[in-house]
């Protein structure tokens, strides 16, 4: 049955700060459970003022959310927080979050 959903879960190619492109698919329900727990801890980072005053805790939460989104895409990177921090920038993080939630990150 998984093969039947490939067209629904096609995913999006995202270029990361480490120079690699990864195809990110929407989260599964299992992934979504953990992802939402992390998202609940994050404050709204969409405003310019918040971006200027992000705390270490905010960044740790971003990395944790990214790790969940990448766990089935690149498990080695998802398990290495230091490497993941080097592979992420704000642009690709936003695109990663959009793709993980099933939205087109190019919009």
Backbone bond lengths (Angstrom), bond angles and torsions (degrees), N, CA, C in turn:
res aa  C-N    CA-C-N  psi(-1)  N-CA   C-N-CA  omega(-1)  CA-C   N-CA-C  phi
1 X - - - 1.451 - - 1.518 111.28 -
2 X 1.305 118.06 -27.89 1.466 120.24 -178.88 1.514 111.01 -59.16
3 X 1.322 117.49 -38.28 1.450 120.90 179.84 1.512 112.68 -62.95
4 X 1.331 116.98 -29.61 1.461 120.79 179.40 1.513 112.30 -68.96
5 X 1.326 117.99 -21.28 1.462 121.17 -178.00 1.524 112.96 -96.04
6 X 1.323 117.90 2.50 1.467 120.26 -177.82 1.526 112.00 -58.76
7 X 1.341 117.12 -36.94 1.458 118.85 -179.93 1.520 111.49 -70.17
8 X 1.326 117.31 -29.40 1.455 121.03 178.51 1.520 111.79 -79.41
9 X 1.323 116.44 -29.70 1.461 122.06 -176.06 1.526 110.71 -111.92
10 X 1.309 117.25 37.00 1.453 121.47 -175.24 1.506 114.36 -54.83
11 X 1.299 117.72 -39.20 1.452 121.82 178.72 1.518 113.05 86.45
12 X 1.324 114.44 176.51 1.458 121.92 -176.79 1.523 109.50 -134.81
13 X 1.316 116.57 137.58 1.463 122.04 175.22 1.523 108.57 -76.72
14 X 1.310 116.05 127.76 1.463 121.59 179.35 1.518 107.95 -126.10
15 X 1.328 115.91 130.74 1.460 121.93 175.64 1.521 108.60 -87.00
16 X 1.332 116.27 127.16 1.455 122.00 -178.40 1.524 110.61 -101.23
17 X 1.320 115.62 165.40 1.467 121.75 -177.03 1.524 112.26 -65.79
18 X 1.328 118.29 -16.19 1.465 120.59 177.03 1.526 112.17 -85.27
19 X 1.351 116.20 5.14 1.459 121.18 177.27 1.517 114.19 87.40
20 X 1.315 118.05 -2.43 1.458 121.13 -179.82 1.523 110.19 -97.69
21 X 1.316 114.24 149.36 1.452 121.51 175.29 1.525 107.57 -106.00
22 X 1.322 116.03 135.67 1.462 121.06 -179.85 1.524 108.38 -130.41
23 X 1.343 115.61 140.33 1.459 120.65 177.47 1.524 108.30 -89.21
24 X 1.326 116.01 113.80 1.459 122.65 -175.92 1.524 108.94 -103.61
25 X 1.332 114.75 126.79 1.464 121.57 178.96 1.522 109.38 -105.55
26 X 1.325 116.67 159.67 1.467 119.65 176.75 1.524 111.26 -57.73
27 X 1.312 115.71 149.24 1.454 121.94 179.27 1.525 111.30 -63.19
28 X 1.321 115.16 146.56 1.458 119.78 170.38 1.532 107.30 -79.05
29 X 1.298 117.16 168.43 1.466 120.81 178.29 1.529 110.13 -60.29
30 X 1.322 117.65 -40.34 1.466 120.72 178.41 1.529 110.58 -60.72
31 X 1.315 117.28 -45.53 1.463 120.38 178.16 1.527 110.96 -65.09
32 X 1.324 115.69 -37.92 1.464 120.80 -177.54 1.525 112.10 -60.47
33 X 1.319 117.66 -35.34 1.468 120.92 179.47 1.537 110.81 -58.05
34 X 1.319 116.68 -51.97 1.467 120.30 179.55 1.516 112.22 -68.31
35 X 1.326 116.35 -38.76 1.454 122.16 -179.12 1.524 110.94 -60.26
36 X 1.328 116.82 -44.38 1.462 120.43 -178.22 1.525 111.87 -67.16
37 X 1.316 117.79 -31.86 1.466 120.66 175.82 1.522 110.43 -63.37
38 X 1.322 116.77 -40.41 1.465 121.10 178.01 1.519 110.13 -69.84
39 X 1.324 116.80 -43.10 1.462 120.27 -178.74 1.526 111.29 -62.71
40 X 1.324 117.21 -33.97 1.462 120.44 177.88 1.531 111.38 -63.26
41 X 1.327 117.00 -27.91 1.466 121.16 179.87 1.530 112.11 -80.28
42 X 1.310 115.86 -19.54 1.461 119.49 -175.63 1.519 110.37 -86.00
43 X 1.315 115.56 137.16 1.458 118.78 172.91 1.521 108.01 -81.36
44 X 1.299 116.38 168.36 1.453 121.13 -179.22 1.524 109.18 -67.11
45 X 1.328 115.29 113.56 1.469 120.09 -177.88 1.528 112.34 -99.23
46 X 1.326 117.53 13.32 1.457 120.59 -174.97 1.522 114.19 -80.70
47 X 1.313 118.89 -16.52 1.459 119.47 -177.18 1.523 110.23 -93.48
48 X 1.301 116.26 152.28 1.463 120.98 -177.58 1.525 111.58 -62.00
49 X 1.325 117.63 -38.57 1.461 120.65 -179.87 1.524 111.38 -61.49
50 X 1.331 116.84 -42.25 1.460 120.24 179.79 1.525 111.14 -65.80
51 X 1.344 117.26 -39.08 1.462 120.09 179.51 1.519 111.16 -62.51
52 X 1.314 116.28 -33.35 1.456 119.93 -178.98 1.524 111.44 -74.93
53 X 1.314 117.49 -19.82 1.461 119.58 -175.90 1.531 112.52 -124.25
54 X 1.311 116.97 35.32 1.461 119.91 177.07 1.513 110.13 -66.18
55 X 1.310 115.69 134.98 1.466 120.75 177.84 1.530 109.83 -89.44
56 X 1.320 116.04 168.42 1.460 120.66 174.62 1.524 110.09 -59.43
57 X 1.334 116.56 -36.59 1.463 120.43 179.03 1.533 110.89 -63.53
58 X 1.339 116.77 -40.53 1.460 120.65 177.19 1.528 110.48 -61.02
59 X 1.321 115.94 -44.47 1.466 120.40 -179.43 1.521 110.48 -66.73
60 X 1.329 117.80 -40.30 1.470 120.96 176.48 1.526 110.47 -59.90
61 X 1.323 117.27 -40.81 1.460 121.34 178.34 1.522 111.14 -66.12
62 X 1.333 117.26 -38.67 1.459 120.88 176.63 1.524 110.40 -61.63
63 X 1.322 116.54 -44.43 1.467 120.72 -179.70 1.530 110.05 -65.08
64 X 1.327 117.10 -39.85 1.463 120.49 178.25 1.526 111.07 -64.19
65 X 1.324 117.20 -42.43 1.468 120.91 177.87 1.530 110.40 -63.64
66 X 1.327 116.65 -42.15 1.460 120.81 178.62 1.527 110.73 -63.72
67 X 1.323 116.95 -39.14 1.466 120.74 179.07 1.523 111.08 -61.36
68 X 1.320 116.56 -41.00 1.470 120.00 178.06 1.522 109.71 -64.14
69 X 1.327 116.66 -45.32 1.463 120.69 -179.09 1.521 112.17 -63.99
70 X 1.323 117.22 -30.04 1.466 121.12 -177.81 1.525 113.55 -96.74
71 X 1.318 117.85 -1.35 1.464 120.38 -172.79 1.526 113.95 -58.33
72 X 1.325 118.08 -32.60 1.465 120.75 179.03 1.521 112.27 -99.71
73 X 1.315 116.30 -6.56 1.464 121.72 -178.78 1.526 110.71 -93.79
74 X 1.321 114.98 -47.61 1.464 122.15 -178.57 1.532 106.84 -148.25
75 X 1.320 116.09 80.97 1.468 120.83 -173.44 1.522 112.44 -62.51
76 X 1.320 117.58 -33.28 1.466 120.57 178.89 1.528 110.63 -63.05
77 X 1.316 117.36 -45.20 1.456 121.45 177.99 1.528 110.41 -67.09
78 X 1.324 117.55 -41.93 1.464 121.52 -178.52 1.523 111.64 -61.23
79 X 1.322 117.68 -29.82 1.461 121.89 -177.61 1.525 113.72 -88.30
80 X 1.332 117.61 -4.78 1.464 122.10 -177.87 1.533 108.76 -117.86
81 X 1.336 116.25 93.57 1.469 121.00 -174.51 1.523 112.46 -58.82
82 X 1.326 118.23 -38.78 1.469 120.17 179.79 1.528 111.10 -64.69
83 X 1.322 116.84 -45.67 1.466 120.17 178.50 1.522 110.72 -65.31
84 X 1.330 116.48 -37.21 1.453 120.36 179.59 1.525 110.96 -65.30
85 X 1.332 116.91 -40.70 1.472 119.55 177.05 1.526 110.61 -60.96
86 X 1.328 117.49 -36.46 1.465 120.91 178.72 1.529 111.85 -73.28
87 X 1.323 117.43 -25.36 1.466 121.55 -178.15 1.522 112.78 -86.76
88 X 1.331 117.26 -12.96 1.458 121.42 -176.95 1.522 112.16 -104.48
89 X 1.311 115.32 143.74 1.458 122.08 163.28 1.528 105.68 -133.14
90 X 1.300 118.20 173.54 1.469 119.81 -175.23 1.523 112.55 -62.75
91 X 1.325 116.99 -35.06 1.466 120.33 -179.81 1.523 110.78 -64.87
92 X 1.328 117.06 -52.11 1.461 117.98 -177.49 1.526 110.98 -72.34
93 X 1.330 118.88 -27.96 1.459 120.37 175.57 1.531 110.18 -61.22
94 X 1.334 117.17 -46.14 1.459 121.05 178.50 1.517 112.07 -61.61
95 X 1.323 116.82 -41.70 1.467 120.98 178.56 1.528 110.31 -66.93
96 X 1.338 116.75 -38.96 1.459 121.50 178.32 1.524 110.86 -62.04
97 X 1.327 116.91 -44.63 1.460 120.64 -179.80 1.528 110.69 -63.98
98 X 1.333 117.25 -41.48 1.464 120.50 178.75 1.524 110.26 -62.17
99 X 1.318 117.31 -48.71 1.469 121.25 -178.29 1.524 110.77 -63.90
100 X 1.320 117.12 -39.68 1.478 121.03 179.91 1.521 111.09 -61.87
101 X 1.321 116.77 -32.06 1.465 120.95 179.86 1.528 111.94 -89.30
102 X 1.327 116.95 4.78 1.463 121.28 176.22 1.508 114.44 86.58
103 X 1.335 116.86 12.02 1.473 120.87 179.57 1.519 110.37 -99.67
104 X 1.303 116.29 153.55 1.459 121.26 178.23 1.527 108.71 -72.27
105 X 1.331 118.43 115.31 1.468 120.79 -177.87 1.526 113.11 -72.90
106 X 1.321 116.86 -6.58 1.467 120.81 -178.53 1.519 112.66 -89.67
107 X 1.319 116.44 -2.34 1.476 118.95 -178.40 1.505 110.91 -90.29
